[in-house]
């Protein structure tokens, strides 16, 4: 088994900075689109928005998993995957709440702007629940319940998928995590007899 390729501190920092910058760029683009997209309160617009963007999240997740499997640094790639998928998921939920309130004012305890909807979604995702904005109608409560289920799925299932992709990527490179062999990553197994390797000159004369 080949040893893992270890980067110096400078190389690691550059890779981490690159992953964070790409995640920030994607998050910025997603939220700019969220605040500028021409949303209206029609049922067609709401349904189309939800279907298209949920499909986009699924496609992005599949692409990220494939990138993790091929990446020489799967752990960093997984961090980037979370940093790009989470903003899109939050934007979809926020737009859904905003469109529901726009279509029929009174679904929530107060009228909501796009910023209010995003704030509400983040408080639900973070399980903070300040209570200043609450779903009032049955439709709003159903959507909020679905979002809470989606939050659990995102945190649990998607995180598990990404961790599994990281482990598989490491295995393909011969860099399986220590738990797969029972040995620390940088150690090699000792000889089976428990002693030091013997060369021809180490044999004792009979």
mmCIF file of the C-alpha atoms, coordinates in Angstrom:
data_MODEL
# 
_entry.id   MODEL 
# 
loop_
_atom_site.group_PDB 
_atom_site.id 
_atom_site.type_symbol 
_atom_site.label_atom_id 
_atom_site.label_alt_id 
_atom_site.label_comp_id 
_atom_site.label_asym_id 
_atom_site.label_entity_id 
_atom_site.label_seq_id 
_atom_site.pdbx_PDB_ins_code 
_atom_site.Cartn_x 
_atom_site.Cartn_y 
_atom_site.Cartn_z 
_atom_site.occupancy 
_atom_site.B_iso_or_equiv 
_atom_site.pdbx_formal_charge 
_atom_site.auth_seq_id 
_atom_site.auth_comp_id 
_atom_site.auth_asym_id 
_atom_site.auth_atom_id 
_atom_site.pdbx_PDB_model_num 
ATOM 1   C CA . UNK A 1 1   ? 0.000   0.000   0.000   1.00 0.00 ? 1   UNK A CA 1 
ATOM 2   C CA . UNK A 1 2   ? 1.387   3.404   -0.937  1.00 0.00 ? 2   UNK A CA 1 
ATOM 3   C CA . UNK A 1 3   ? 1.873   6.017   1.712   1.00 0.00 ? 3   UNK A CA 1 
ATOM 4   C CA . UNK A 1 4   ? -0.425  9.087   1.699   1.00 0.00 ? 4   UNK A CA 1 
ATOM 5   C CA . UNK A 1 5   ? 0.905   12.172  0.003   1.00 0.00 ? 5   UNK A CA 1 
ATOM 6   C CA . UNK A 1 6   ? 1.280   14.805  2.694   1.00 0.00 ? 6   UNK A CA 1 
ATOM 7   C CA . UNK A 1 7   ? 1.359   18.480  1.823   1.00 0.00 ? 7   UNK A CA 1 
ATOM 8   C CA . UNK A 1 8   ? 3.341   21.103  3.621   1.00 0.00 ? 8   UNK A CA 1 
ATOM 9   C CA . UNK A 1 9   ? 1.492   23.652  5.711   1.00 0.00 ? 9   UNK A CA 1 
ATOM 10  C CA . UNK A 1 10  ? 1.691   26.195  2.884   1.00 0.00 ? 10  UNK A CA 1 
ATOM 11  C CA . UNK A 1 11  ? 0.187   23.811  0.337   1.00 0.00 ? 11  UNK A CA 1 
ATOM 12  C CA . UNK A 1 12  ? -2.578  22.777  2.725   1.00 0.00 ? 12  UNK A CA 1 
ATOM 13  C CA . UNK A 1 13  ? -3.482  26.393  3.415   1.00 0.00 ? 13  UNK A CA 1 
ATOM 14  C CA . UNK A 1 14  ? -3.640  27.190  -0.293  1.00 0.00 ? 14  UNK A CA 1 
ATOM 15  C CA . UNK A 1 15  ? -5.909  24.225  -1.000  1.00 0.00 ? 15  UNK A CA 1 
ATOM 16  C CA . UNK A 1 16  ? -8.184  25.081  1.918   1.00 0.00 ? 16  UNK A CA 1 
ATOM 17  C CA . UNK A 1 17  ? -8.307  28.742  0.898   1.00 0.00 ? 17  UNK A CA 1 
ATOM 18  C CA . UNK A 1 18  ? -9.189  27.743  -2.666  1.00 0.00 ? 18  UNK A CA 1 
ATOM 19  C CA . UNK A 1 19  ? -12.017 25.482  -1.479  1.00 0.00 ? 19  UNK A CA 1 
ATOM 20  C CA . UNK A 1 20  ? -13.407 28.192  0.796   1.00 0.00 ? 20  UNK A CA 1 
ATOM 21  C CA . UNK A 1 21  ? -13.202 30.848  -1.925  1.00 0.00 ? 21  UNK A CA 1 
ATOM 22  C CA . UNK A 1 22  ? -15.027 28.632  -4.423  1.00 0.00 ? 22  UNK A CA 1 
ATOM 23  C CA . UNK A 1 23  ? -17.724 27.887  -1.841  1.00 0.00 ? 23  UNK A CA 1 
ATOM 24  C CA . UNK A 1 24  ? -18.064 31.604  -1.095  1.00 0.00 ? 24  UNK A CA 1 
ATOM 25  C CA . UNK A 1 25  ? -18.348 32.403  -4.804  1.00 0.00 ? 25  UNK A CA 1 
ATOM 26  C CA . UNK A 1 26  ? -21.101 29.811  -5.293  1.00 0.00 ? 26  UNK A CA 1 
ATOM 27  C CA . UNK A 1 27  ? -22.978 30.991  -2.187  1.00 0.00 ? 27  UNK A CA 1 
ATOM 28  C CA . UNK A 1 28  ? -22.765 34.601  -3.382  1.00 0.00 ? 28  UNK A CA 1 
ATOM 29  C CA . UNK A 1 29  ? -24.097 33.674  -6.821  1.00 0.00 ? 29  UNK A CA 1 
ATOM 30  C CA . UNK A 1 30  ? -26.962 31.662  -5.311  1.00 0.00 ? 30  UNK A CA 1 
ATOM 31  C CA . UNK A 1 31  ? -28.109 34.457  -3.007  1.00 0.00 ? 31  UNK A CA 1 
ATOM 32  C CA . UNK A 1 32  ? -27.730 37.133  -5.693  1.00 0.00 ? 32  UNK A CA 1 
ATOM 33  C CA . UNK A 1 33  ? -30.013 35.004  -7.868  1.00 0.00 ? 33  UNK A CA 1 
ATOM 34  C CA . UNK A 1 34  ? -32.420 34.558  -4.960  1.00 0.00 ? 34  UNK A CA 1 
ATOM 35  C CA . UNK A 1 35  ? -32.722 38.305  -4.347  1.00 0.00 ? 35  UNK A CA 1 
ATOM 36  C CA . UNK A 1 36  ? -32.943 39.291  -8.027  1.00 0.00 ? 36  UNK A CA 1 
ATOM 37  C CA . UNK A 1 37  ? -34.919 36.459  -9.666  1.00 0.00 ? 37  UNK A CA 1 
ATOM 38  C CA . UNK A 1 38  ? -38.369 37.526  -10.937 1.00 0.00 ? 38  UNK A CA 1 
ATOM 39  C CA . UNK A 1 39  ? -40.572 35.611  -8.504  1.00 0.00 ? 39  UNK A CA 1 
ATOM 40  C CA . UNK A 1 40  ? -44.342 35.961  -8.458  1.00 0.00 ? 40  UNK A CA 1 
ATOM 41  C CA . UNK A 1 41  ? -47.019 34.359  -6.369  1.00 0.00 ? 41  UNK A CA 1 
ATOM 42  C CA . UNK A 1 42  ? -48.632 32.105  -8.969  1.00 0.00 ? 42  UNK A CA 1 
ATOM 43  C CA . UNK A 1 43  ? -48.898 28.382  -8.330  1.00 0.00 ? 43  UNK A CA 1 
ATOM 44  C CA . UNK A 1 44  ? -47.086 27.669  -11.598 1.00 0.00 ? 44  UNK A CA 1 
ATOM 45  C CA . UNK A 1 45  ? -44.145 29.833  -10.538 1.00 0.00 ? 45  UNK A CA 1 
ATOM 46  C CA . UNK A 1 46  ? -44.003 28.204  -7.096  1.00 0.00 ? 46  UNK A CA 1 
ATOM 47  C CA . UNK A 1 47  ? -44.170 24.657  -8.446  1.00 0.00 ? 47  UNK A CA 1 
ATOM 48  C CA . UNK A 1 48  ? -41.650 25.355  -11.205 1.00 0.00 ? 48  UNK A CA 1 
ATOM 49  C CA . UNK A 1 49  ? -39.231 27.010  -8.776  1.00 0.00 ? 49  UNK A CA 1 
ATOM 50  C CA . UNK A 1 50  ? -39.349 24.126  -6.300  1.00 0.00 ? 50  UNK A CA 1 
ATOM 51  C CA . UNK A 1 51  ? -39.083 21.350  -8.909  1.00 0.00 ? 51  UNK A CA 1 
ATOM 52  C CA . UNK A 1 52  ? -36.264 22.955  -10.896 1.00 0.00 ? 52  UNK A CA 1 
ATOM 53  C CA . UNK A 1 53  ? -34.153 23.888  -7.897  1.00 0.00 ? 53  UNK A CA 1 
ATOM 54  C CA . UNK A 1 54  ? -34.637 20.580  -6.077  1.00 0.00 ? 54  UNK A CA 1 
ATOM 55  C CA . UNK A 1 55  ? -33.448 18.897  -9.267  1.00 0.00 ? 55  UNK A CA 1 
ATOM 56  C CA . UNK A 1 56  ? -30.495 21.300  -9.274  1.00 0.00 ? 56  UNK A CA 1 
ATOM 57  C CA . UNK A 1 57  ? -29.606 20.330  -5.690  1.00 0.00 ? 57  UNK A CA 1 
ATOM 58  C CA . UNK A 1 58  ? -29.761 16.623  -6.570  1.00 0.00 ? 58  UNK A CA 1 
ATOM 59  C CA . UNK A 1 59  ? -27.632 17.131  -9.691  1.00 0.00 ? 59  UNK A CA 1 
ATOM 60  C CA . UNK A 1 60  ? -25.118 19.225  -7.752  1.00 0.00 ? 60  UNK A CA 1 
ATOM 61  C CA . UNK A 1 61  ? -24.855 16.577  -5.042  1.00 0.00 ? 61  UNK A CA 1 
ATOM 62  C CA . UNK A 1 62  ? -24.270 13.790  -7.584  1.00 0.00 ? 62  UNK A CA 1 
ATOM 63  C CA . UNK A 1 63  ? -21.600 15.879  -9.322  1.00 0.00 ? 63  UNK A CA 1 
ATOM 64  C CA . UNK A 1 64  ? -19.910 16.692  -6.004  1.00 0.00 ? 64  UNK A CA 1 
ATOM 65  C CA . UNK A 1 65  ? -19.808 13.014  -4.993  1.00 0.00 ? 65  UNK A CA 1 
ATOM 66  C CA . UNK A 1 66  ? -18.170 12.113  -8.318  1.00 0.00 ? 66  UNK A CA 1 
ATOM 67  C CA . UNK A 1 67  ? -15.642 14.914  -7.841  1.00 0.00 ? 67  UNK A CA 1 
ATOM 68  C CA . UNK A 1 68  ? -14.852 13.659  -4.322  1.00 0.00 ? 68  UNK A CA 1 
ATOM 69  C CA . UNK A 1 69  ? -14.220 10.153  -5.651  1.00 0.00 ? 69  UNK A CA 1 
ATOM 70  C CA . UNK A 1 70  ? -11.758 11.471  -8.255  1.00 0.00 ? 70  UNK A CA 1 
ATOM 71  C CA . UNK A 1 71  ? -10.130 14.188  -6.172  1.00 0.00 ? 71  UNK A CA 1 
ATOM 72  C CA . UNK A 1 72  ? -6.593  13.714  -4.767  1.00 0.00 ? 72  UNK A CA 1 
ATOM 73  C CA . UNK A 1 73  ? -7.832  15.589  -1.676  1.00 0.00 ? 73  UNK A CA 1 
ATOM 74  C CA . UNK A 1 74  ? -11.325 14.177  -1.011  1.00 0.00 ? 74  UNK A CA 1 
ATOM 75  C CA . UNK A 1 75  ? -11.695 15.704  2.454   1.00 0.00 ? 75  UNK A CA 1 
ATOM 76  C CA . UNK A 1 76  ? -11.247 19.241  1.143   1.00 0.00 ? 76  UNK A CA 1 
ATOM 77  C CA . UNK A 1 77  ? -13.575 18.455  -1.734  1.00 0.00 ? 77  UNK A CA 1 
ATOM 78  C CA . UNK A 1 78  ? -16.239 17.311  0.746   1.00 0.00 ? 78  UNK A CA 1 
ATOM 79  C CA . UNK A 1 79  ? -15.931 20.600  2.647   1.00 0.00 ? 79  UNK A CA 1 
ATOM 80  C CA . UNK A 1 80  ? -16.433 22.436  -0.632  1.00 0.00 ? 80  UNK A CA 1 
ATOM 81  C CA . UNK A 1 81  ? -19.430 20.239  -1.473  1.00 0.00 ? 81  UNK A CA 1 
ATOM 82  C CA . UNK A 1 82  ? -21.198 21.181  1.759   1.00 0.00 ? 82  UNK A CA 1 
ATOM 83  C CA . UNK A 1 83  ? -20.305 24.838  1.246   1.00 0.00 ? 83  UNK A CA 1 
ATOM 84  C CA . UNK A 1 84  ? -21.920 24.879  -2.195  1.00 0.00 ? 84  UNK A CA 1 
ATOM 85  C CA . UNK A 1 85  ? -24.946 22.642  -1.581  1.00 0.00 ? 85  UNK A CA 1 
ATOM 86  C CA . UNK A 1 86  ? -26.158 24.218  1.676   1.00 0.00 ? 86  UNK A CA 1 
ATOM 87  C CA . UNK A 1 87  ? -26.683 27.771  0.295   1.00 0.00 ? 87  UNK A CA 1 
ATOM 88  C CA . UNK A 1 88  ? -28.697 26.388  -2.616  1.00 0.00 ? 88  UNK A CA 1 
ATOM 89  C CA . UNK A 1 89  ? -30.878 24.343  -0.261  1.00 0.00 ? 89  UNK A CA 1 
ATOM 90  C CA . UNK A 1 90  ? -31.518 27.364  1.983   1.00 0.00 ? 90  UNK A CA 1 
ATOM 91  C CA . UNK A 1 91  ? -32.321 29.568  -1.015  1.00 0.00 ? 91  UNK A CA 1 
ATOM 92  C CA . UNK A 1 92  ? -34.880 27.057  -2.286  1.00 0.00 ? 92  UNK A CA 1 
ATOM 93  C CA . UNK A 1 93  ? -36.611 26.921  1.096   1.00 0.00 ? 93  UNK A CA 1 
ATOM 94  C CA . UNK A 1 94  ? -36.577 30.713  1.475   1.00 0.00 ? 94  UNK A CA 1 
ATOM 95  C CA . UNK A 1 95  ? -38.017 31.252  -2.006  1.00 0.00 ? 95  UNK A CA 1 
ATOM 96  C CA . UNK A 1 96  ? -40.760 28.719  -1.297  1.00 0.00 ? 96  UNK A CA 1 
ATOM 97  C CA . UNK A 1 97  ? -41.838 30.496  1.900   1.00 0.00 ? 97  UNK A CA 1 
ATOM 98  C CA . UNK A 1 98  ? -41.661 33.872  0.163   1.00 0.00 ? 98  UNK A CA 1 
ATOM 99  C CA . UNK A 1 99  ? -43.821 32.706  -2.751  1.00 0.00 ? 99  UNK A CA 1 
ATOM 100 C CA . UNK A 1 100 ? -46.415 31.197  -0.410  1.00 0.00 ? 100 UNK A CA 1 
ATOM 101 C CA . UNK A 1 101 ? -46.749 34.471  1.482   1.00 0.00 ? 101 UNK A CA 1 
ATOM 102 C CA . UNK A 1 102 ? -46.762 36.454  -1.767  1.00 0.00 ? 102 UNK A CA 1 
ATOM 103 C CA . UNK A 1 103 ? -49.537 34.315  -3.258  1.00 0.00 ? 103 UNK A CA 1 
ATOM 104 C CA . UNK A 1 104 ? -51.765 34.584  -0.203  1.00 0.00 ? 104 UNK A CA 1 
ATOM 105 C CA . UNK A 1 105 ? -50.761 37.134  2.464   1.00 0.00 ? 105 UNK A CA 1 
ATOM 106 C CA . UNK A 1 106 ? -51.542 35.967  5.971   1.00 0.00 ? 106 UNK A CA 1 
ATOM 107 C CA . UNK A 1 107 ? -49.896 32.542  5.745   1.00 0.00 ? 107 UNK A CA 1 
ATOM 108 C CA . UNK A 1 108 ? -47.349 33.716  8.310   1.00 0.00 ? 108 UNK A CA 1 
ATOM 109 C CA . UNK A 1 109 ? -47.583 35.833  11.437  1.00 0.00 ? 109 UNK A CA 1 
ATOM 110 C CA . UNK A 1 110 ? -46.281 38.814  9.468   1.00 0.00 ? 110 UNK A CA 1 
ATOM 111 C CA . UNK A 1 111 ? -45.735 39.724  5.836   1.00 0.00 ? 111 UNK A CA 1 
ATOM 112 C CA . UNK A 1 112 ? -42.307 38.706  4.591   1.00 0.00 ? 112 UNK A CA 1 
ATOM 113 C CA . UNK A 1 113 ? -39.755 40.202  2.276   1.00 0.00 ? 113 UNK A CA 1 
ATOM 114 C CA . UNK A 1 114 ? -37.137 37.961  0.686   1.00 0.00 ? 114 UNK A CA 1 
ATOM 115 C CA . UNK A 1 115 ? -34.777 38.827  3.522   1.00 0.00 ? 115 UNK A CA 1 
ATOM 116 C CA . UNK A 1 116 ? -37.432 37.907  6.085   1.00 0.00 ? 116 UNK A CA 1 
ATOM 117 C CA . UNK A 1 117 ? -37.995 34.565  4.353   1.00 0.00 ? 117 UNK A CA 1 
ATOM 118 C CA . UNK A 1 118 ? -34.266 33.800  4.324   1.00 0.00 ? 118 UNK A CA 1 
ATOM 119 C CA . UNK A 1 119 ? -33.999 34.786  7.988   1.00 0.00 ? 119 UNK A CA 1 
ATOM 120 C CA . UNK A 1 120 ? -36.922 32.495  8.854   1.00 0.00 ? 120 UNK A CA 1 
ATOM 121 C CA . UNK A 1 121 ? -35.372 29.578  6.956   1.00 0.00 ? 121 UNK A CA 1 
ATOM 122 C CA . UNK A 1 122 ? -32.003 29.973  8.677   1.00 0.00 ? 122 UNK A CA 1 
ATOM 123 C CA . UNK A 1 123 ? -33.609 30.100  12.138  1.00 0.00 ? 123 UNK A CA 1 
ATOM 124 C CA . UNK A 1 124 ? -35.521 26.900  11.360  1.00 0.00 ? 124 UNK A CA 1 
ATOM 125 C CA . UNK A 1 125 ? -32.399 25.200  9.981   1.00 0.00 ? 125 UNK A CA 1 
ATOM 126 C CA . UNK A 1 126 ? -30.375 26.233  13.039  1.00 0.00 ? 126 UNK A CA 1 
ATOM 127 C CA . UNK A 1 127 ? -33.249 25.145  15.347  1.00 0.00 ? 127 UNK A CA 1 
ATOM 128 C CA . UNK A 1 128 ? -33.162 28.570  17.015  1.00 0.00 ? 128 UNK A CA 1 
ATOM 129 C CA . UNK A 1 129 ? -36.843 29.436  16.625  1.00 0.00 ? 129 UNK A CA 1 
ATOM 130 C CA . UNK A 1 130 ? -37.061 33.011  17.932  1.00 0.00 ? 130 UNK A CA 1 
ATOM 131 C CA . UNK A 1 131 ? -40.811 32.996  17.343  1.00 0.00 ? 131 UNK A CA 1 
ATOM 132 C CA . UNK A 1 132 ? -41.001 36.420  15.693  1.00 0.00 ? 132 UNK A CA 1 
ATOM 133 C CA . UNK A 1 133 ? -42.085 34.803  12.398  1.00 0.00 ? 133 UNK A CA 1 
ATOM 134 C CA . UNK A 1 134 ? -44.310 31.737  12.605  1.00 0.00 ? 134 UNK A CA 1 
ATOM 135 C CA . UNK A 1 135 ? -46.398 29.778  10.081  1.00 0.00 ? 135 UNK A CA 1 
ATOM 136 C CA . UNK A 1 136 ? -50.103 30.422  10.618  1.00 0.00 ? 136 UNK A CA 1 
ATOM 137 C CA . UNK A 1 137 ? -51.975 28.708  7.792   1.00 0.00 ? 137 UNK A CA 1 
ATOM 138 C CA . UNK A 1 138 ? -52.058 24.966  7.188   1.00 0.00 ? 138 UNK A CA 1 
ATOM 139 C CA . UNK A 1 139 ? -50.130 25.376  3.935   1.00 0.00 ? 139 UNK A CA 1 
ATOM 140 C CA . UNK A 1 140 ? -47.342 27.323  5.624   1.00 0.00 ? 140 UNK A CA 1 
ATOM 141 C CA . UNK A 1 141 ? -47.127 24.790  8.439   1.00 0.00 ? 141 UNK A CA 1 
ATOM 142 C CA . UNK A 1 142 ? -46.921 21.898  5.983   1.00 0.00 ? 142 UNK A CA 1 
ATOM 143 C CA . UNK A 1 143 ? -44.112 23.595  4.067   1.00 0.00 ? 143 UNK A CA 1 
ATOM 144 C CA . UNK A 1 144 ? -42.276 24.426  7.298   1.00 0.00 ? 144 UNK A CA 1 
ATOM 145 C CA . UNK A 1 145 ? -42.625 20.817  8.449   1.00 0.00 ? 145 UNK A CA 1 
ATOM 146 C CA . UNK A 1 146 ? -41.262 19.595  5.120   1.00 0.00 ? 146 UNK A CA 1 
ATOM 147 C CA . UNK A 1 147 ? -38.343 21.983  5.491   1.00 0.00 ? 147 UNK A CA 1 
ATOM 148 C CA . UNK A 1 148 ? -37.554 20.624  8.962   1.00 0.00 ? 148 UNK A CA 1 
ATOM 149 C CA . UNK A 1 149 ? -37.585 17.095  7.551   1.00 0.00 ? 149 UNK A CA 1 
ATOM 150 C CA . UNK A 1 150 ? -35.367 18.311  4.721   1.00 0.00 ? 150 UNK A CA 1 
ATOM 151 C CA . UNK A 1 151 ? -32.989 19.834  7.266   1.00 0.00 ? 151 UNK A CA 1 
ATOM 152 C CA . UNK A 1 152 ? -32.647 16.471  8.992   1.00 0.00 ? 152 UNK A CA 1 
ATOM 153 C CA . UNK A 1 153 ? -32.102 14.745  5.653   1.00 0.00 ? 153 UNK A CA 1 
ATOM 154 C CA . UNK A 1 154 ? -29.468 17.296  4.657   1.00 0.00 ? 154 UNK A CA 1 
ATOM 155 C CA . UNK A 1 155 ? -27.583 17.061  7.940   1.00 0.00 ? 155 UNK A CA 1 
ATOM 156 C CA . UNK A 1 156 ? -27.879 13.281  8.240   1.00 0.00 ? 156 UNK A CA 1 
ATOM 157 C CA . UNK A 1 157 ? -28.177 11.521  4.911   1.00 0.00 ? 157 UNK A CA 1 
ATOM 158 C CA . UNK A 1 158 ? -26.237 13.951  2.728   1.00 0.00 ? 158 UNK A CA 1 
ATOM 159 C CA . UNK A 1 159 ? -23.450 14.234  5.297   1.00 0.00 ? 159 UNK A CA 1 
ATOM 160 C CA . UNK A 1 160 ? -23.276 10.432  5.370   1.00 0.00 ? 160 UNK A CA 1 
ATOM 161 C CA . UNK A 1 161 ? -23.102 10.283  1.577   1.00 0.00 ? 161 UNK A CA 1 
ATOM 162 C CA . UNK A 1 162 ? -20.245 12.793  1.506   1.00 0.00 ? 162 UNK A CA 1 
ATOM 163 C CA . UNK A 1 163 ? -18.332 10.980  4.261   1.00 0.00 ? 163 UNK A CA 1 
ATOM 164 C CA . UNK A 1 164 ? -18.768 7.711   2.369   1.00 0.00 ? 164 UNK A CA 1 
ATOM 165 C CA . UNK A 1 165 ? -17.498 9.354   -0.807  1.00 0.00 ? 165 UNK A CA 1 
ATOM 166 C CA . UNK A 1 166 ? -14.429 10.635  1.051   1.00 0.00 ? 166 UNK A CA 1 
ATOM 167 C CA . UNK A 1 167 ? -13.675 7.159   2.393   1.00 0.00 ? 167 UNK A CA 1 
ATOM 168 C CA . UNK A 1 168 ? -14.124 5.584   -1.033  1.00 0.00 ? 168 UNK A CA 1 
ATOM 169 C CA . UNK A 1 169 ? -11.899 8.237   -2.609  1.00 0.00 ? 169 UNK A CA 1 
ATOM 170 C CA . UNK A 1 170 ? -9.171  7.489   -0.069  1.00 0.00 ? 170 UNK A CA 1 
ATOM 171 C CA . UNK A 1 171 ? -9.471  3.746   -0.694  1.00 0.00 ? 171 UNK A CA 1 
ATOM 172 C CA . UNK A 1 172 ? -9.079  4.213   -4.435  1.00 0.00 ? 172 UNK A CA 1 
ATOM 173 C CA . UNK A 1 173 ? -5.835  6.072   -3.789  1.00 0.00 ? 173 UNK A CA 1 
ATOM 174 C CA . UNK A 1 174 ? -4.559  3.447   -1.375  1.00 0.00 ? 174 UNK A CA 1 
ATOM 175 C CA . UNK A 1 175 ? -5.073  5.886   1.480   1.00 0.00 ? 175 UNK A CA 1 
ATOM 176 C CA . UNK A 1 176 ? -7.846  4.142   3.388   1.00 0.00 ? 176 UNK A CA 1 
ATOM 177 C CA . UNK A 1 177 ? -8.691  5.670   6.781   1.00 0.00 ? 177 UNK A CA 1 
ATOM 178 C CA . UNK A 1 178 ? -7.075  4.085   9.798   1.00 0.00 ? 178 UNK A CA 1 
ATOM 179 C CA . UNK A 1 179 ? -10.330 2.416   10.824  1.00 0.00 ? 179 UNK A CA 1 
ATOM 180 C CA . UNK A 1 180 ? -10.291 0.263   7.694   1.00 0.00 ? 180 UNK A CA 1 
ATOM 181 C CA . UNK A 1 181 ? -7.066  -1.528  8.632   1.00 0.00 ? 181 UNK A CA 1 
ATOM 182 C CA . UNK A 1 182 ? -6.943  -1.060  12.380  1.00 0.00 ? 182 UNK A CA 1 
ATOM 183 C CA . UNK A 1 183 ? -3.607  0.718   12.022  1.00 0.00 ? 183 UNK A CA 1 
ATOM 184 C CA . UNK A 1 184 ? -2.667  4.403   12.125  1.00 0.00 ? 184 UNK A CA 1 
ATOM 185 C CA . UNK A 1 185 ? -2.505  5.959   8.670   1.00 0.00 ? 185 UNK A CA 1 
ATOM 186 C CA . UNK A 1 186 ? 1.255   6.500   8.675   1.00 0.00 ? 186 UNK A CA 1 
ATOM 187 C CA . UNK A 1 187 ? 2.250   3.132   10.132  1.00 0.00 ? 187 UNK A CA 1 
ATOM 188 C CA . UNK A 1 188 ? 3.061   -0.085  8.352   1.00 0.00 ? 188 UNK A CA 1 
ATOM 189 C CA . UNK A 1 189 ? 2.226   -3.533  9.749   1.00 0.00 ? 189 UNK A CA 1 
ATOM 190 C CA . UNK A 1 190 ? 4.960   -5.234  11.720  1.00 0.00 ? 190 UNK A CA 1 
ATOM 191 C CA . UNK A 1 191 ? 6.346   -8.604  10.603  1.00 0.00 ? 191 UNK A CA 1 
ATOM 192 C CA . UNK A 1 192 ? 4.075   -11.502 11.461  1.00 0.00 ? 192 UNK A CA 1 
ATOM 193 C CA . UNK A 1 193 ? 6.595   -13.076 13.866  1.00 0.00 ? 193 UNK A CA 1 
ATOM 194 C CA . UNK A 1 194 ? 6.635   -9.864  15.920  1.00 0.00 ? 194 UNK A CA 1 
ATOM 195 C CA . UNK A 1 195 ? 10.398  -9.456  15.551  1.00 0.00 ? 195 UNK A CA 1 
ATOM 196 C CA . UNK A 1 196 ? 12.669  -7.315  13.448  1.00 0.00 ? 196 UNK A CA 1 
ATOM 197 C CA . UNK A 1 197 ? 13.298  -8.305  9.825   1.00 0.00 ? 197 UNK A CA 1 
ATOM 198 C CA . UNK A 1 198 ? 16.313  -10.583 9.486   1.00 0.00 ? 198 UNK A CA 1 
ATOM 199 C CA . UNK A 1 199 ? 18.945  -10.263 6.814   1.00 0.00 ? 199 UNK A CA 1 
ATOM 200 C CA . UNK A 1 200 ? 21.380  -12.968 5.701   1.00 0.00 ? 200 UNK A CA 1 
ATOM 201 C CA . UNK A 1 201 ? 24.061  -11.669 8.067   1.00 0.00 ? 201 UNK A CA 1 
ATOM 202 C CA . UNK A 1 202 ? 21.771  -11.764 11.102  1.00 0.00 ? 202 UNK A CA 1 
ATOM 203 C CA . UNK A 1 203 ? 21.518  -15.540 11.255  1.00 0.00 ? 203 UNK A CA 1 
ATOM 204 C CA . UNK A 1 204 ? 23.392  -17.126 14.125  1.00 0.00 ? 204 UNK A CA 1 
ATOM 205 C CA . UNK A 1 205 ? 25.741  -19.912 13.444  1.00 0.00 ? 205 UNK A CA 1 
ATOM 206 C CA . UNK A 1 206 ? 24.445  -23.314 14.465  1.00 0.00 ? 206 UNK A CA 1 
# 
